[in-house]
Amino acid sequence: GMVAGNVVDGIVDTVHWDDLVDLEDEVTIVDCRPEEMREETGWFDGSLNIPLPELRDCLDEISGPVLSHCKIGKSAYFSSRVLEQHGFDVRNLDGGFSFYNEIEKDWRAREDEYNPPILPARE
């Protein structure tokens, strides 16, 4: 319901997986998952790991436009709302890191076919 409400009302701007590589040099990527989850499932190189409960205390570590993400999108939605309330230009990664990671694995498995440019995830 929350995702549908966001789509209908446009509360938080989102980024699709295939647009992420175009934003890599333009945004600060904030990974709002707990560190244990990040270590277990991987992360984007250069991303800041600021778990959602710590976000308000770490705002001074973030600069410029922000791309927020988590595992599936719920925590990143809340992270995006907090960041917007503090004046940041922020977007949320649709589907979260799990969705992006699965797409990346699928494209890498198709070595003989066209692979779109994607931002590498680290495991």
C-alpha positions in Angstrom: 0.0 0.0 0.0 2.8 2.4 0.9 4.5 1.9 -2.5 1.2 2.4 -4.4 0.5 5.5 -2.4 3.9 6.9 -3.2 3.4 6.2 -6.9 0.0 7.8 -6.9 0.9 10.8 -4.8 4.5 11.2 -5.9 5.7 11.6 -2.3 9.3 10.4 -2.9 11.1 10.5 -6.2 12.4 7.2 -7.4 15.1 5.9 -9.6 14.8 2.7 -11.7 17.7 0.2 -11.7 18.7 1.0 -15.3 19.0 4.7 -14.6 21.4 4.2 -11.6 24.6 4.1 -13.6 23.8 7.5 -15.1 23.6 9.0 -11.6 26.7 7.3 -10.1 28.9 10.4 -10.2 26.1 12.8 -9.4 24.7 11.5 -6.1 25.8 10.4 -2.7 24.5 6.8 -2.3 23.2 6.2 1.2 22.7 2.6 2.2 20.3 2.7 5.2 20.5 -1.1 5.9 22.1 -2.4 9.1 25.8 -3.1 8.6 25.2 -6.8 9.2 22.7 -7.0 6.3 25.0 -5.0 4.1 27.9 -7.3 4.8 25.7 -10.3 4.2 24.2 -9.3 0.9 26.6 -6.8 -0.6 26.7 -3.0 -1.3 27.5 -0.4 -3.9 31.1 0.7 -4.0 31.5 4.2 -2.5 28.1 4.1 -0.7 27.7 5.5 2.8 26.3 3.0 5.3 24.0 5.0 7.6 21.3 2.7 9.1 17.9 4.4 9.3 17.9 4.7 13.2 21.2 6.6 13.0 20.3 8.9 10.1 19.3 12.0 11.9 22.6 11.9 13.9 24.7 11.6 10.7 23.2 14.3 8.4 26.5 16.2 8.4 28.2 13.2 6.7 25.9 13.6 3.6 26.3 16.1 0.9 24.7 16.9 -2.5 21.9 15.0 -4.1 21.2 11.7 -2.5 20.2 8.2 -3.6 18.8 6.3 -0.7 18.4 2.5 -0.8 17.9 -0.5 1.5 17.1 -4.1 1.0 13.6 -3.8 -0.6 12.6 -0.1 -0.3 10.7 0.4 3.0 13.6 1.8 5.1 14.8 3.8 2.1 11.4 5.4 1.8 11.5 6.5 5.4 15.2 7.6 4.9 14.2 9.6 1.9 11.4 11.3 3.9 13.8 12.3 6.7 16.4 13.6 4.2 13.8 15.6 2.3 12.7 17.2 5.6 16.3 18.3 6.2 16.5 19.9 2.8 18.2 17.2 0.7 17.4 16.5 -2.9 16.8 12.7 -2.6 15.6 9.8 -4.7 14.9 6.2 -3.7 16.1 3.1 -5.6 13.0 1.2 -6.8 13.0 -2.4 -5.5 16.0 -1.8 -3.3 19.4 -3.5 -3.4 18.0 -7.0 -3.5 16.2 -6.3 -6.8 19.2 -4.5 -8.3 21.5 -7.3 -7.2 19.4 -9.9 -8.9 19.3 -8.0 -12.1 23.0 -7.5 -12.1 23.6 -11.2 -11.5 21.3 -12.1 -14.4 23.0 -9.7 -16.8 26.5 -11.0 -15.8 25.3 -14.5 -16.4 24.5 -13.5 -20.0 28.1 -12.9 -21.0 27.5 -13.6 -24.7 24.6 -11.1 -24.9 24.4 -7.4 -24.7 24.9 -6.2 -21.1 23.6 -2.7 -20.2 25.9 -0.5 -18.3 25.2 -1.1 -14.6 26.8 0.0 -11.4 28.7 -2.9 -9.9 27.5 -4.2 -6.6 30.0 -5.7 -4.2 29.4 -9.0 -2.3 
